[in-house]
Amino acid sequence: MSFADVFGTVVDKVIEAPVVTSFTKIGYQVRSRLPGWEDLSTASLRGRTVLVTGGTSGLGLATAEALATLGAEVVITGRQRERASTVADQLNQSLPAGAGSVSGVGADMSELDAVRALADELLANHQSIDVLIHNAGALTANRRENSAGIEATVASQIFGPFLLTALLLETLGSSSYKPGRVLTMSSGGMYSAGLTVSGLEMSAEEYGGSEQYALAKRAQVTLNEMWASRVPSSDVVFHAMHPGWADTPGVAESLPKFRKIVGPLLRSPEEGADTMVWLAADDRPAGCSGEFWLDRTRRSIHKLPTTKRTDTVELRQELWDRCVEVTGATAP
């Protein structure tokens, strides 16, 4: 290992220790200046089809724009088709010459019938899906349920993505740009939550938006590892990441006090989305699977011994079985 590599590793570990330096724009701006951080502007995704759920605003919008700029054919979803199509049109008008394109489709990821319809539409209109990015889902202050009575955060961030992954797994595995990639936008908030299945959906009496969001995000990163253990990495690789603390419309709406306190230290949506774009575009993430990332570096999924103790083989299998039961998906 060269001196530059050693220096970069030491600096990264120093930044990673305190959450404030790691999760804010301080972490991104320092790390992006370290040796080995490559400029993605020369990467090419021409010929590849990328699906970004929840791509109409915030991190999803920044991801979609960056990937289309690199030449990808990007499909974004939103709960309303009209909104998704309008955002796609606006992006196409602003993309540089020689870029790819963006199209918009409607799909509420909390409704499993809508997810099935989305998969059917994608398979009918695209020869293959090369990259699937799970980004949809927001933190909500008040408890909501989908039409089947499932808490909406869990439905949109666990069951919906699980079903969509299963439905698109074959086309992802047959991508001309093997391996296909399934990427999940998680959150650093998951570090505060342990793995649970019986308590995954908070009741109305105990409900807290931030707590429910953290529980769902913990399950997301667990499922990312489980998919990777079940699907050959020569066919499809799975990765999850968290964006740090980014200034998005979702944060402004759901966490106004937090946004006011952290203020100028929040990352821009583009800074928050950078690792997701890197995971989709760079060759290195294709050589491994089941990892969790921040700022293009592998991270542990646990920072606390209390959450690590909940991460048992039995609970993992229970989570997987619950996903199969709710979605009816045929999963490996």
JOBELBEL-V287370 format. One record per pair of residues at least 6 apart in sequence whose ideal C-beta (glycine too) atoms are under 8 Angstrom apart, sorted by the first residue. I is the first residue (numbers start at 1). GAP is how many residues later the second one is. If there is no record, write none. Layout:
i: <I & I>
gap: <GAP & GAP>
This chain:
i: <1 & 4 & 4 & 5 & 5 & 7 & 7 & 8 & 8 & 8 & 11 & 11 & 11 & 12 & 12 & 12 & 12 & 15 & 15 & 15 & 15 & 15 & 15 & 16 & 16 & 16 & 19 & 20 & 20 & 21 & 21 & 22 & 22 & 23 & 23 & 23 & 24 & 24 & 24 & 24 & 24 & 24 & 25 & 25 & 25 & 25 & 25 & 25 & 26 & 27 & 27 & 27 & 28 & 28 & 28 & 28 & 28 & 29 & 31 & 31 & 31 & 31 & 32 & 32 & 37 & 38 & 40 & 40 & 40 & 40 & 40 & 40 & 40 & 41 & 43 & 43 & 43 & 44 & 44 & 45 & 45 & 45 & 45 & 45 & 45 & 45 & 46 & 46 & 46 & 46 & 47 & 47 & 47 & 48 & 48 & 48 & 48 & 48 & 48 & 48 & 49 & 49 & 49 & 49 & 49 & 49 & 49 & 49 & 49 & 49 & 50 & 50 & 50 & 50 & 50 & 50 & 50 & 50 & 50 & 50 & 50 & 50 & 51 & 51 & 51 & 51 & 51 & 51 & 51 & 51 & 51 & 51 & 52 & 52 & 52 & 52 & 52 & 52 & 52 & 52 & 52 & 52 & 53 & 53 & 53 & 53 & 53 & 53 & 53 & 53 & 53 & 53 & 53 & 54 & 54 & 54 & 54 & 54 & 54 & 54 & 54 & 54 & 55 & 55 & 55 & 55 & 55 & 55 & 55 & 55 & 55 & 55 & 55 & 56 & 56 & 56 & 56 & 56 & 56 & 57 & 57 & 57 & 57 & 58 & 58 & 58 & 58 & 58 & 59 & 59 & 59 & 59 & 59 & 59 & 59 & 59 & 59 & 60 & 60 & 60 & 60 & 60 & 61 & 61 & 61 & 61 & 62 & 62 & 62 & 62 & 62 & 63 & 63 & 63 & 63 & 63 & 63 & 63 & 64 & 64 & 64 & 64 & 65 & 65 & 65 & 65 & 66 & 66 & 66 & 67 & 67 & 67 & 67 & 67 & 67 & 68 & 68 & 68 & 68 & 68 & 68 & 68 & 69 & 69 & 69 & 69 & 70 & 70 & 70 & 70 & 71 & 71 & 71 & 72 & 72 & 72 & 73 & 73 & 73 & 73 & 74 & 74 & 74 & 74 & 75 & 75 & 75 & 75 & 75 & 75 & 76 & 76 & 76 & 76 & 76 & 76 & 76 & 77 & 77 & 77 & 77 & 77 & 77 & 77 & 77 & 78 & 78 & 78 & 78 & 78 & 79 & 79 & 79 & 80 & 81 & 81 & 81 & 82 & 83 & 83 & 84 & 84 & 84 & 85 & 85 & 86 & 87 & 87 & 88 & 88 & 88 & 89 & 91 & 92 & 92 & 95 & 95 & 105 & 105 & 105 & 106 & 107 & 107 & 107 & 107 & 108 & 108 & 108 & 109 & 109 & 109 & 109 & 109 & 109 & 109 & 109 & 109 & 110 & 110 & 110 & 110 & 110 & 110 & 111 & 111 & 111 & 111 & 112 & 112 & 112 & 112 & 112 & 112 & 112 & 112 & 115 & 115 & 115 & 115 & 116 & 116 & 118 & 119 & 119 & 119 & 122 & 122 & 123 & 123 & 126 & 128 & 128 & 128 & 128 & 128 & 129 & 129 & 129 & 129 & 129 & 130 & 130 & 130 & 130 & 130 & 130 & 131 & 131 & 131 & 131 & 131 & 132 & 132 & 132 & 132 & 132 & 132 & 132 & 132 & 133 & 133 & 133 & 133 & 133 & 134 & 134 & 134 & 134 & 134 & 134 & 134 & 134 & 134 & 135 & 135 & 136 & 136 & 136 & 136 & 137 & 137 & 137 & 137 & 138 & 138 & 138 & 139 & 139 & 139 & 139 & 139 & 139 & 139 & 140 & 140 & 140 & 140 & 141 & 141 & 142 & 142 & 143 & 143 & 143 & 143 & 143 & 143 & 144 & 144 & 144 & 145 & 145 & 145 & 146 & 146 & 146 & 148 & 150 & 150 & 150 & 151 & 151 & 151 & 153 & 153 & 153 & 153 & 154 & 154 & 154 & 154 & 154 & 154 & 157 & 157 & 157 & 157 & 158 & 158 & 158 & 158 & 158 & 158 & 159 & 159 & 159 & 161 & 161 & 162 & 162 & 162 & 162 & 162 & 163 & 163 & 163 & 165 & 165 & 166 & 166 & 166 & 166 & 167 & 169 & 169 & 169 & 171 & 172 & 172 & 172 & 172 & 172 & 173 & 173 & 173 & 173 & 173 & 174 & 178 & 178 & 179 & 179 & 179 & 179 & 179 & 179 & 180 & 180 & 180 & 181 & 181 & 181 & 181 & 181 & 181 & 181 & 181 & 182 & 182 & 182 & 182 & 182 & 183 & 183 & 183 & 183 & 183 & 183 & 183 & 184 & 184 & 184 & 184 & 184 & 184 & 184 & 185 & 185 & 185 & 185 & 185 & 186 & 186 & 186 & 186 & 186 & 186 & 186 & 186 & 187 & 187 & 187 & 187 & 187 & 188 & 188 & 188 & 188 & 189 & 189 & 189 & 189 & 190 & 190 & 190 & 190 & 190 & 190 & 190 & 191 & 191 & 191 & 191 & 192 & 192 & 192 & 193 & 193 & 193 & 193 & 193 & 193 & 194 & 194 & 194 & 194 & 194 & 194 & 195 & 195 & 195 & 195 & 195 & 195 & 195 & 195 & 195 & 195 & 196 & 196 & 196 & 197 & 197 & 197 & 197 & 199 & 200 & 200 & 200 & 200 & 200 & 201 & 202 & 202 & 202 & 202 & 209 & 210 & 217 & 218 & 219 & 220 & 221 & 221 & 221 & 222 & 222 & 222 & 222 & 223 & 223 & 223 & 224 & 224 & 224 & 224 & 224 & 225 & 225 & 225 & 226 & 226 & 226 & 227 & 227 & 228 & 228 & 228 & 228 & 229 & 230 & 230 & 231 & 231 & 231 & 233 & 233 & 236 & 237 & 237 & 237 & 237 & 238 & 238 & 239 & 239 & 239 & 239 & 239 & 239 & 239 & 240 & 240 & 240 & 241 & 241 & 241 & 241 & 241 & 241 & 242 & 242 & 242 & 242 & 243 & 243 & 243 & 243 & 243 & 243 & 243 & 244 & 244 & 244 & 244 & 244 & 245 & 245 & 245 & 245 & 245 & 246 & 246 & 246 & 246 & 246 & 246 & 246 & 247 & 247 & 247 & 247 & 247 & 248 & 248 & 251 & 251 & 251 & 252 & 259 & 274 & 274 & 275 & 275 & 275 & 275 & 278 & 278 & 279 & 279 & 285 & 291 & 292 & 292 & 292 & 292 & 293 & 301 & 302 & 302 & 320 & 323 & 323 & 324>
gap: <8 & 31 & 32 & 30 & 31 & 27 & 28 & 26 & 27 & 28 & 19 & 20 & 23 & 19 & 22 & 283 & 285 & 6 & 7 & 11 & 12 & 15 & 16 & 6 & 11 & 283 & 169 & 6 & 245 & 6 & 9 & 222 & 272 & 165 & 221 & 222 & 220 & 221 & 238 & 241 & 242 & 243 & 219 & 240 & 241 & 242 & 243 & 246 & 239 & 217 & 267 & 268 & 216 & 239 & 243 & 246 & 267 & 242 & 6 & 264 & 265 & 266 & 242 & 263 & 259 & 244 & 26 & 30 & 234 & 237 & 238 & 241 & 242 & 29 & 27 & 238 & 239 & 26 & 27 & 22 & 25 & 26 & 27 & 55 & 235 & 236 & 24 & 25 & 26 & 54 & 24 & 129 & 130 & 23 & 24 & 25 & 82 & 83 & 127 & 129 & 23 & 24 & 25 & 26 & 77 & 78 & 79 & 80 & 81 & 82 & 14 & 17 & 22 & 23 & 24 & 25 & 79 & 80 & 81 & 82 & 83 & 230 & 23 & 24 & 25 & 26 & 71 & 78 & 80 & 81 & 82 & 117 & 8 & 11 & 12 & 15 & 22 & 23 & 24 & 25 & 81 & 83 & 7 & 23 & 24 & 54 & 56 & 80 & 81 & 82 & 83 & 108 & 111 & 6 & 22 & 23 & 24 & 55 & 81 & 82 & 83 & 84 & 6 & 8 & 9 & 19 & 21 & 22 & 23 & 29 & 32 & 49 & 80 & 20 & 22 & 27 & 28 & 31 & 48 & 30 & 191 & 192 & 193 & 188 & 190 & 191 & 192 & 211 & 76 & 126 & 184 & 187 & 189 & 210 & 213 & 214 & 217 & 16 & 73 & 75 & 76 & 125 & 15 & 26 & 30 & 208 & 206 & 207 & 208 & 210 & 211 & 70 & 72 & 122 & 210 & 213 & 214 & 217 & 10 & 12 & 27 & 38 & 26 & 29 & 30 & 37 & 204 & 207 & 211 & 7 & 33 & 64 & 210 & 213 & 214 & 6 & 23 & 27 & 31 & 32 & 33 & 34 & 26 & 27 & 30 & 31 & 29 & 30 & 207 & 211 & 27 & 28 & 29 & 28 & 59 & 208 & 27 & 28 & 30 & 53 & 26 & 27 & 28 & 29 & 27 & 28 & 29 & 30 & 47 & 51 & 8 & 11 & 12 & 26 & 27 & 28 & 29 & 7 & 27 & 28 & 29 & 30 & 32 & 41 & 59 & 6 & 9 & 26 & 28 & 29 & 27 & 28 & 29 & 26 & 23 & 24 & 25 & 24 & 21 & 23 & 20 & 21 & 22 & 18 & 19 & 18 & 15 & 17 & 14 & 15 & 16 & 15 & 11 & 9 & 10 & 6 & 7 & 13 & 16 & 17 & 8 & 7 & 8 & 10 & 11 & 6 & 38 & 48 & 6 & 27 & 28 & 46 & 47 & 48 & 51 & 52 & 55 & 36 & 40 & 42 & 45 & 46 & 50 & 35 & 36 & 44 & 49 & 34 & 36 & 43 & 47 & 48 & 51 & 214 & 215 & 45 & 48 & 49 & 52 & 47 & 51 & 46 & 45 & 48 & 49 & 7 & 46 & 45 & 48 & 45 & 43 & 44 & 46 & 47 & 48 & 39 & 42 & 43 & 46 & 51 & 42 & 45 & 46 & 47 & 50 & 51 & 49 & 50 & 51 & 52 & 149 & 32 & 33 & 36 & 40 & 48 & 49 & 50 & 51 & 50 & 51 & 52 & 143 & 147 & 23 & 27 & 30 & 31 & 48 & 49 & 50 & 51 & 86 & 50 & 141 & 20 & 21 & 24 & 25 & 16 & 19 & 20 & 79 & 112 & 115 & 116 & 14 & 70 & 71 & 74 & 111 & 115 & 116 & 12 & 13 & 69 & 114 & 68 & 113 & 65 & 67 & 8 & 9 & 59 & 61 & 64 & 69 & 7 & 8 & 9 & 6 & 7 & 10 & 6 & 9 & 10 & 7 & 9 & 51 & 176 & 50 & 51 & 61 & 56 & 59 & 60 & 63 & 46 & 47 & 58 & 61 & 62 & 65 & 59 & 60 & 62 & 63 & 42 & 58 & 61 & 62 & 65 & 165 & 164 & 167 & 168 & 23 & 59 & 61 & 161 & 165 & 167 & 169 & 164 & 165 & 166 & 17 & 62 & 161 & 163 & 164 & 165 & 162 & 62 & 67 & 163 & 9 & 8 & 9 & 10 & 63 & 64 & 6 & 7 & 58 & 62 & 63 & 6 & 56 & 57 & 54 & 55 & 56 & 57 & 58 & 107 & 55 & 56 & 57 & 55 & 56 & 57 & 58 & 98 & 99 & 104 & 105 & 45 & 54 & 55 & 56 & 57 & 55 & 56 & 57 & 58 & 93 & 96 & 97 & 36 & 37 & 40 & 54 & 55 & 56 & 57 & 55 & 56 & 57 & 58 & 91 & 31 & 34 & 35 & 38 & 54 & 55 & 56 & 106 & 26 & 27 & 30 & 55 & 56 & 54 & 56 & 57 & 106 & 21 & 24 & 25 & 28 & 24 & 27 & 28 & 30 & 31 & 52 & 111 & 111 & 112 & 113 & 116 & 22 & 112 & 115 & 18 & 21 & 22 & 24 & 25 & 114 & 24 & 112 & 113 & 115 & 116 & 117 & 23 & 24 & 27 & 112 & 115 & 116 & 117 & 120 & 121 & 124 & 19 & 114 & 119 & 118 & 121 & 122 & 125 & 16 & 15 & 16 & 19 & 119 & 122 & 11 & 6 & 9 & 10 & 13 & 45 & 45 & 25 & 89 & 100 & 20 & 19 & 71 & 80 & 79 & 89 & 94 & 97 & 96 & 97 & 100 & 14 & 15 & 16 & 66 & 68 & 13 & 65 & 76 & 90 & 93 & 94 & 11 & 63 & 9 & 10 & 61 & 62 & 61 & 101 & 102 & 7 & 58 & 101 & 55 & 56 & 53 & 48 & 49 & 51 & 52 & 51 & 52 & 40 & 46 & 50 & 51 & 52 & 53 & 54 & 51 & 52 & 53 & 34 & 35 & 38 & 51 & 52 & 53 & 50 & 51 & 52 & 57 & 24 & 28 & 29 & 30 & 32 & 33 & 51 & 23 & 27 & 28 & 50 & 51 & 6 & 17 & 20 & 21 & 22 & 20 & 21 & 22 & 23 & 25 & 26 & 27 & 12 & 19 & 20 & 21 & 22 & 21 & 24 & 7 & 8 & 15 & 7 & 7 & 21 & 22 & 18 & 19 & 20 & 21 & 7 & 18 & 6 & 14 & 6 & 7 & 6 & 7 & 8 & 9 & 6 & 10 & 6 & 9 & 11 & 6 & 8 & 7>
